[in-house]
Amino acid sequence: MGLEVFYEIGQALSETFSAVKGVGAALVIAGVAILLIIGVSIGLYALIRLIKRIPYMTVWEFIKFTVVFALALIVVGIVLP
């Protein structure tokens, strides 16, 4: 499973945009790149805010954070065998 899912998604996107040529293709690639950069930036911003908040968390908030972090690691472990 793992990275094959991302490969299939990439193939589906490339088939969808295969009809687009020239300036249109460049604009599509630029738009996707901008959306990707914005998404990564928002994710990093949220992660940095969360890391800064850890010392001020109550015990209950820290336990919830630890459980969510553990679940995220499990999902990453399933996707990347």
C-alpha positions as CSV (number, residue, x, y, z in Angstrom):
1,M,0.0,0.0,0.0
2,G,2.3,2.8,1.3
3,L,3.6,5.2,-1.3
4,E,1.8,3.3,-4.1
5,V,-1.3,5.3,-3.2
6,F,0.5,8.6,-3.9
7,Y,1.8,7.1,-7.2
8,E,-1.8,6.3,-8.3
9,I,-2.9,9.8,-7.3
10,G,-0.1,11.3,-9.4
11,Q,-1.0,9.1,-12.3
12,A,-4.7,10.2,-12.1
13,L,-3.7,13.8,-12.0
14,S,-1.3,13.5,-14.9
15,E,-4.0,11.8,-17.0
16,T,-6.5,14.6,-16.1
17,F,-4.1,17.4,-17.1
18,S,-2.6,15.5,-20.1
19,A,-4.9,17.4,-22.4
20,V,-3.6,20.8,-21.1
21,K,-0.7,22.0,-23.2
22,G,1.4,25.2,-23.5
23,V,0.6,28.2,-21.3
24,G,-2.3,26.4,-19.7
25,A,-0.1,23.6,-18.4
26,A,2.3,26.1,-17.0
27,L,-0.5,27.9,-15.2
28,V,-1.9,24.7,-13.8
29,I,1.5,23.6,-12.5
30,A,2.0,27.1,-11.0
31,G,-1.4,27.0,-9.3
32,V,-0.9,23.5,-7.9
33,A,2.6,24.6,-6.6
34,I,1.1,27.7,-4.9
35,L,-1.6,25.6,-3.2
36,L,1.0,23.1,-2.1
37,I,3.2,25.8,-0.6
38,I,0.2,27.4,1.2
39,G,-0.8,24.0,2.6
40,V,2.7,23.2,3.9
41,S,3.0,26.7,5.3
42,I,-0.2,26.4,7.3
43,G,0.8,23.0,8.5
44,L,4.2,24.3,9.7
45,Y,2.6,27.3,11.4
46,A,0.1,25.1,13.3
47,L,2.9,22.8,14.3
48,I,5.1,25.6,15.6
49,R,2.2,27.1,17.6
50,L,1.5,23.7,19.1
51,I,5.1,23.1,20.1
52,K,5.2,26.6,21.7
53,R,2.0,25.7,23.7
54,I,3.3,22.4,25.1
55,P,4.9,23.9,28.3
56,Y,1.6,25.7,29.2
57,M,-0.7,22.7,28.7
58,T,-2.6,21.2,31.6
59,V,-2.1,17.5,32.2
60,W,-5.4,16.6,30.5
61,E,-4.5,18.7,27.4
62,F,-1.0,17.1,27.3
63,I,-2.6,13.6,27.4
64,K,-4.9,14.5,24.6
65,F,-2.0,15.8,22.6
66,T,0.0,12.7,23.2
67,V,-2.9,10.5,22.1
68,V,-3.4,12.5,18.9
69,F,0.4,12.4,18.2
70,A,0.5,8.7,18.7
71,L,-2.5,8.2,16.3
72,A,-0.7,10.4,13.7
73,L,2.4,8.2,14.0
74,I,0.3,5.1,13.6
75,V,-1.2,6.5,10.4
76,V,2.2,7.5,9.0
77,G,3.5,4.0,9.9
78,I,0.6,2.4,8.0
79,V,1.1,4.7,4.9
80,L,4.9,4.3,4.8
81,P,5.6,0.6,5.4
